[in-house]
Amino acid sequence: MLSSWRAALTSSAALAAALIVTAVLSAPWGGVSEAGSPAPAREVGDTLGTGRPWISKVQWEGLDLLDAGAIERGSHLRAGEQLSDSLVDLELGRIDSLCFTAGLLGARAAVDTTMRGEAVEITLLISEGSRAKTGKVTISGSEVIPGEELAGRLGVSAGAWFDPVALESSMTGLLEELNRSGYPYAQVWMTGFEYDSETNAVDLTFAVYGGEESIIETVVFDGLTKTDTSLALRTSRLVTGERFDEEKLPRAQRYLSVSGLFAGVGQVEVRRLGPGRVDVRIPVEEAKRCNSIQGIFGFAKKEKEGYITNGSVDITLRNIGGSGRDVDFRWLNDGVSYRTLQFRYSEDFFFSLPMGFDAELRQDVYDTLYDYTLVGFDMSLDAGPGSELLAGYTWDNNVPQNDLLFDRSVRHRFRAGIRTLWPPGRAALVLRVEGALRKEYAAGGTDSDRQLLYRFEGDVEIPAFTRQSIFMRLVSEGVFSTGDVKAAETYPLGGVRSLRGYRENQFRGEKIAWANLEYRFGGASRIFLFYDAGACYRRDIGWDFRDGLGFGMMSSSKLGTVALSFGMGDRIALDGMLIHISLIENF
């Protein structure tokens, strides 16, 4: 990135000047042309006067070491094409490159043409020769790597087969090694290439310069307006004062891209400040209007008459005060008997340490049945750009409204998991597993049960045609228990976030799973068709499968987003349609 890799091996201009591989001479139509001995021109009637002849047939001769299939598939000369000098030049140049790549430096190519009326048959004659060997090897330059080691690092030695592909790879690898070792201005050149056709050997000369070892003195984020510079620096994982390592620059870009702090991250630039000191500059575009207030309201017709109204309110605050801290607040009412209130706080660098922290407080109220309270936290450890390892603890308390029907219970839950995000928001994956110890307090004493809880969620958006995409989401969660699973410990299913043909949290189960499939027309503002399918499991009824379909629309502007979805569940009928209205105000 920092030092231009000027190895002559990769320069087509240098190859043309320094590498004597095969001839690229073209011949007039009719006759044979080969390197150094052009055939005399032969007239082809009036065909060239009225238009170039068409190629009717192309055949190859002399292919042994080269891959005949690969050569024929990429040929510029094809049946049905119009023949021209430039087309023959292109083809012979292509053959030159293929022969050189294969190490056949003494190969020769010739073209034989035969006129058949106004069409021409072409025969390409290849004299491959044998693979060239490496002759004398001379390396000069770097004090960073001892000269006697450089030949081995480059993979060249006198008498070995000459392999241009492997040589290019080893030169690139050596340059990257120098960059990683703190030499941002290292250079690896092939300064000499001399081919002897009599011995079929090539003498090579290299120059390797390590330059000066450098440290990162400053990291500048161009475009910061709100986010604290120290937070951006911690997010990038770059450290001022440490040895420069070019390999860390693309990782820093990815860390910044998946952090959620920035709408865009530009190309990293490195500047030399002085002897052994460099300045790293990263242009960023901060995410704007990332805070939101979202209201979701649903309307569904009752079985007999009237309508049921249900909904939720979500408040999201992102990057509060430029500190990277987030707060989420949620209230939900299913319109019948269930209400929930949830608060979540999170930050990526707990006490400025490289670990994230999430805390959650939630209360659910199910009229006449129970009050459920949950307090928990998660710690996350960096596992690479966009990936985190999770570990956490949760305490929940279930207090029944009627002591005659249910007993109070308390659970201690210990969990581990992984979370992965692929930018720019195209896919995400979360897997979490919990082990729980439940204590149930009854009139006759205390009972204990053990539980295993899990949650999996993943989504992906796949581009289809222009401004169209396919979105898929899969979620599954549940609990395995040595005892009975209480109502408060079951999982809700239904509503705008799962099955849109049903009201919020219409079903509950010990295990639930659902999938959303959408075909989207447009981007942030779009029309979409959807199909939702889900199932919930309870021991007394087994698995209950539900699905639904519908359509919706979303309109986004600077003021906010309005989303409508029209879903049908148990039956496909307009009077059974459930309407969800979502209002999102960004600020």
ZIQUILIN-V573586 format. One record per pair of residues at least 24 apart in sequence whose C-alpha atoms are under 8 Angstrom apart, sorted by the first residue. I is the first residue (numbers start at 0). J is the second residue. If there is no record, write none. Layout:
((I J) (I J))
This chain:
((0 245) (1 183) (1 184) (1 269) (2 183) (2 184) (2 185) (2 186) (3 186) (4 171) (4 174) (4 186) (4 187) (4 188) (5 186) (5 187) (5 188) (6 170) (6 187) (6 188) (6 189) (6 190) (7 188) (7 189) (7 190) (8 163) (8 167) (8 189) (9 167) (17 192) (17 193) (18 192) (18 193) (18 194) (19 104) (19 194) (20 95) (20 98) (20 99) (20 103) (20 104) (20 105) (20 106) (20 107) (21 95) (21 98) (21 104) (21 105) (21 106) (21 107) (21 108) (22 91) (22 95) (22 107) (22 108) (23 88) (23 91) (23 92) (23 95) (23 108) (24 88) (24 91) (25 84) (25 87) (25 88) (25 91) (25 110) (26 84) (26 110) (27 84) (28 112) (28 113) (29 111) (29 112) (29 113) (29 114) (30 110) (30 111) (30 112) (30 113) (31 109) (31 110) (31 111) (31 112) (32 109) (32 110) (32 111) (33 107) (33 108) (33 109) (33 110) (34 107) (34 108) (34 109) (43 114) (46 117) (51 81) (51 82) (51 83) (52 81) (52 82) (52 117) (52 118) (52 119) (53 78) (53 79) (53 80) (53 81) (53 82) (53 117) (53 118) (53 119) (54 78) (54 79) (54 80) (54 81) (54 82) (54 118) (54 119) (54 120) (54 121) (55 79) (55 118) (55 119) (55 120) (56 119) (56 120) (56 121) (57 120) (57 121) (57 122) (57 123) (58 121) (58 122) (58 123) (59 122) (59 123) (59 124) (59 125) (60 122) (60 123) (60 124) (60 125) (61 124) (61 125) (61 126) (61 127) (62 125) (62 126) (62 127) (63 127) (64 127) (65 98) (65 101) (70 94) (98 127) (99 163) (100 162) (100 163) (100 164) (101 130) (101 162) (101 163) (102 130) (102 131) (102 160) (102 161) (102 162) (102 163) (103 127) (103 128) (103 129) (103 130) (103 131) (104 130) (104 131) (104 194) (104 199) (105 129) (105 130) (105 131) (105 196) (105 199) (130 160) (130 161) (130 199) (131 160) (131 161) (131 199) (131 200) (131 201) (132 157) (132 158) (132 159) (132 160) (132 161) (132 199) (132 200) (132 201) (133 157) (133 158) (133 159) (133 160) (133 161) (133 200) (133 201) (133 202) (133 203) (134 158) (134 200) (134 201) (134 202) (134 203) (135 201) (135 202) (135 203) (136 202) (136 203) (136 204) (136 205) (137 203) (137 204) (137 205) (138 204) (138 205) (138 206) (138 207) (139 205) (139 206) (139 207) (140 206) (140 207) (140 208) (140 209) (141 206) (141 207) (141 208) (141 209) (141 210) (142 208) (142 209) (143 209) (161 201) (175 245) (175 246) (177 209) (178 243) (178 244) (178 245) (178 246) (179 243) (179 244) (179 245) (179 246) (180 212) (180 242) (180 243) (180 244) (181 212) (181 213) (181 214) (181 242) (181 243) (181 244) (181 245) (182 209) (182 210) (182 211) (182 212) (182 213) (182 243) (182 244) (183 210) (183 211) (183 212) (183 213) (183 243) (183 244) (183 245) (184 209) (184 210) (184 211) (185 209) (185 210) (185 211) (186 210) (211 274) (211 275) (212 242) (212 243) (212 275) (213 242) (213 243) (213 274) (213 275) (213 276) (213 277) (214 239) (214 240) (214 241) (214 242) (214 243) (214 275) (214 276) (214 277) (215 239) (215 240) (215 241) (215 242) (215 243) (215 276) (215 277) (215 278) (215 279) (216 240) (216 276) (216 277) (216 278) (217 277) (217 278) (217 279) (218 278) (218 279) (218 280) (218 281) (219 278) (219 279) (219 280) (219 281) (220 280) (220 281) (220 282) (220 283) (221 280) (221 281) (221 282) (221 283) (222 282) (222 283) (222 284) (222 285) (223 283) (223 284) (223 285) (224 285) (225 285) (225 320) (225 321) (226 260) (226 285) (226 318) (226 320) (226 321) (226 322) (226 323) (227 321) (227 322) (230 322) (230 323) (231 255) (233 353) (234 258) (250 384) (253 384) (253 385) (254 384) (254 385) (256 422) (256 423) (257 384) (257 385) (257 420) (257 421) (257 422) (257 423) (258 385) (259 286) (260 285) (260 286) (260 318) (260 323) (261 285) (261 286) (262 286) (262 287) (288 585) (288 586) (289 316) (289 317) (289 585) (289 586) (290 314) (290 315) (290 316) (290 317) (290 585) (290 586) (291 315) (291 316) (291 583) (291 584) (291 585) (291 586) (292 582) (292 583) (292 584) (292 585) (293 581) (293 582) (293 583) (293 584) (294 580) (294 581) (294 582) (294 583) (295 579) (295 580) (295 581) (295 582) (296 579) (296 580) (296 581) (297 502) (297 503) (297 577) (297 578) (297 579) (297 580) (298 502) (298 577) (298 578) (298 579) (299 502) (299 575) (299 576) (299 577) (299 578) (300 574) (300 575) (300 576) (300 577) (307 334) (307 335) (308 333) (308 334) (309 333) (309 334) (309 335) (309 502) (309 503) (310 334) (310 503) (323 347) (332 503) (333 502) (333 503) (333 504) (333 505) (336 365) (336 366) (337 363) (337 364) (337 365) (337 366) (338 363) (338 364) (338 365) (339 363) (339 364) (353 380) (353 381) (354 378) (354 379) (354 380) (354 381) (355 379) (355 380) (366 400) (367 400) (367 401) (368 399) (368 400) (368 401) (369 397) (369 398) (369 399) (369 400) (369 401) (369 487) (370 397) (370 398) (370 399) (370 400) (370 487) (371 395) (371 396) (371 397) (371 398) (371 487) (372 396) (372 397) (385 418) (385 419) (385 420) (385 421) (386 417) (386 418) (386 419) (386 420) (387 417) (387 418) (387 419) (388 415) (388 416) (388 417) (388 418) (389 414) (389 415) (389 416) (389 417) (389 418) (389 431) (390 414) (390 415) (390 416) (391 415) (397 487) (406 439) (406 440) (406 441) (407 439) (407 440) (407 441) (408 437) (408 438) (408 439) (408 440) (409 437) (409 438) (409 439) (410 435) (410 436) (410 437) (410 438) (411 435) (411 436) (411 437) (412 436) (425 458) (425 459) (425 460) (425 461) (426 457) (426 458) (426 459) (426 460) (427 457) (427 458) (427 459) (428 455) (428 456) (428 457) (428 458) (429 454) (429 455) (429 456) (429 457) (430 454) (430 455) (430 456) (431 455) (448 480) (448 481) (448 482) (449 480) (449 481) (449 482) (450 478) (450 479) (450 480) (450 481) (451 478) (451 479) (451 480) (452 476) (452 477) (452 478) (452 479) (453 477) (453 478) (466 520) (466 521) (466 522) (467 518) (467 519) (467 520) (467 521) (467 522) (468 518) (468 519) (468 520) (469 516) (469 517) (469 518) (469 519) (470 515) (470 516) (470 517) (470 518) (470 519) (471 514) (471 515) (471 516) (471 517) (472 514) (472 515) (472 516) (473 512) (473 513) (473 514) (473 515) (474 512) (474 513) (474 514) (475 510) (475 511) (475 512) (475 513) (476 510) (476 511) (476 512) (477 508) (477 509) (477 510) (477 511) (478 509) (478 510) (479 509) (484 509) (492 535) (495 579) (497 531) (497 533) (498 531) (498 532) (498 533) (498 546) (498 547) (499 531) (499 547) (499 548) (499 564) (499 565) (499 566) (499 567) (499 568) (499 577) (499 579) (500 546) (500 547) (500 548) (500 549) (500 565) (500 566) (500 567) (500 568) (500 569) (500 576) (500 577) (501 566) (501 567) (501 568) (501 577) (502 577) (506 535) (507 535) (508 535) (508 536) (508 537) (509 535) (509 536) (509 537) (509 538) (510 535) (510 536) (510 537) (511 535) (511 536) (523 553) (523 554) (523 555) (524 552) (524 553) (524 554) (524 555) (525 552) (525 553) (525 554) (526 550) (526 551) (526 552) (526 553) (527 551) (527 552) (545 569) (557 585) (558 584) (558 585) (559 583) (559 584) (559 585) (560 584) (560 585))
